[in-house]
Each structure stands twice: as structure tokens, then as C-alpha cells.
Amino acid sequence: MSSTVIEAAGVHKVYRRRRKPPERALDGLDLVVREGGVHGFLGPNGSGKTTTIRMLLGLVAADEGSLRLLGRPVPQALPQVVGAVGALVETPLFFPTFSGRLNLRLLAETAGVPRARVEEVLETVDLTARADDRFKGYSLGMKQRLGIAAALLKRPRLLILDEPSNGLDPAGIRDVRELIRRLGNDGRTTVFLSSHLLSEVQAVCDDVTILARGRCVASGTVREVLQGRSSDDVRVQVADPAGAKAVLEQAGWTVTPHVPDGATTPDAWRVHGVPDPAAVTRALAERGFFVSELSRISADLETAFLELTQEQQR
């Protein structure tokens, strides 16, 4: 059985503020992250993701429960394990007028890391060609990749990334996604990825944990979390899309464009809430529209996420 890099058992945290009611951030959180691959950490705003990450890094103390990082209790043993943990939390900060290479060399010198490691991490994040450009001239995606490079300097066993694609354009999101996938596949670093981009998480993660209201509501491989959850949606293609849409909406269904994974344009209609796909075929045929393709849409991570968090909210 694989060893674990993160464990949480019965963790509670309440923030108490003047003139405001207490805010319960974590309510008995249980969490296990096994070693290897990419583990997605999901939850709506206020679910406790950031609090959990800050606890793991020793920035916030739990009120109750226990936390272990790389098999050691935190915060008590954090000084012994922090050297094997890299983290990128929020926007990375570097000297704006220094080059990416010089920024990393200064960090490496401070951490006692050989200078040769700087060149290795620059290559890992695909910044070698721009390493001598000033940091302030980098795009947001390049800045994020330099931040990940800095977190990799000490060859961490665990890399914690908090919303690394936040604010990036599609090209930047793609670059960060491919980088995370490579890191998860190299077998040396476990990536713990907190993100709200569910399609990106589904594309790169091996395992996933979903939080709601400070509790774990689902955890396991992506396949296990999706198993047994049907979207009850169908994909429909017809020769006259506009006419078919009008017929289906008149019959009471919600109809939206269906965009395949990895695409940017729709290829068919998505009809929502269809327990019996034959009813769609029948409704269209009665009005002279004939289906060229009809298929059930498998539940994706976004569907499962919304169901699980809404169930917990109720």
C-alpha cells in the first residue's frame, strides 16, 4: 500500500472575530492523500480549502484534531519535514527588475541549494529561453511557472499548489496544466492541487477530495467519485439544430450547447434532465425532426461536485 503524504483526522477550526459571529472553517475534516501523482482538492468558496493548506504549512493552528505531513505531526514536527515540501500559495513574489534566473539563484543560495538546480527547474517549467528576461516583463502564466520553479528548488516530495491557474488566459492554463501533469508523472513529487477549475482538475488529477462546509464529502480516485453519478443529460445532433431546439424547449426541457472536452465550440445540443432518452427521439420525430445522433452524457467532475456540495448545503 502506498504511504501517505497528508493526513487529517477530526480537524476543527473556528475563527472568532470582534463584532461578528464565529466562522466555522473546518468541521471535523478527515483527509488522506497518498504518495504519488496529482491529488485535487476541491470545494466552493468558504469550504475550508485555504484554511487546510495554511494549517499544513504551519500558518494556522487547529482547534481540535490532528494533522500529519509526510508521516510527521504538524505543526510540532514541521521544521523536520518542511525541507521536503514546496508550496505556491497565492501570487508569487520576486524582485521585479531581476531576471527569472537571478531570482531563482538568490533563493537557491539562501536555501543552500546548488546553482545547477536552478537550471534544472528552469528547464522543468519551460522557462530556459526566457530565464534572463526581467520578471516584471513576464506574462502572468510565466510568473506562475517561475513560482512553481521556486517551489521545486529543494526537490520536494510534496508540492502544494493553491489555485495556480487563477487569472490565467487559456494558453497559460494549458501550460500550467501540462506542467502539473508532468510533475505528477515523474514519480518523485506528489502534487496537492487546490483549484476551482473543475475541468482542469479532471484532466490532470489521479485522486480528488471534495470539501463542503468544512467537511470531506467525497474522496478517492476520480473514477470512484464519478461512479454511480449520472447526469441524466443527453447529447443530440439533428440536421436542423435551431428547429430542434425550439421543439425540445416547447416540450419542457432545458437545452444548452454541448461543448466536447478540450474543444471551444459546441458540436450538438445538450438536453438536461432526461431519464428516458426515447422521449427526446419521440418528441422530435412527432414534429418531423430526425435524430442523427443521441447519446447519454457521462457525469463529469463538475456535475458530481455540484451534487455533492449542494447535498451538504441542504
ZIPECOR-V27036 format. One record per helix or strand of 3 or more residues. SS is the DSSP state (hx for helix, st for strand). FROM is the first residue (numbers start at 1). LEN is the number of residues. Records with the same first field share a line. If there is no record, write none. Layout:
SS: FROM-LEN / FROM-LEN
This chain:
st: 4-14 / 20-15 / 38-6 / 64-6 / 72-3 / 85-5 / 158-5 / 190-5 / 207-6 / 215-7 / 230-9 / 254-5 / 268-5 / 291-8
hx: 49-8 / 78-7 / 100-12 / 116-9 / 128-3 / 135-3 / 140-13 / 170-16 / 198-7 / 222-5 / 241-10 / 277-10 / 301-13
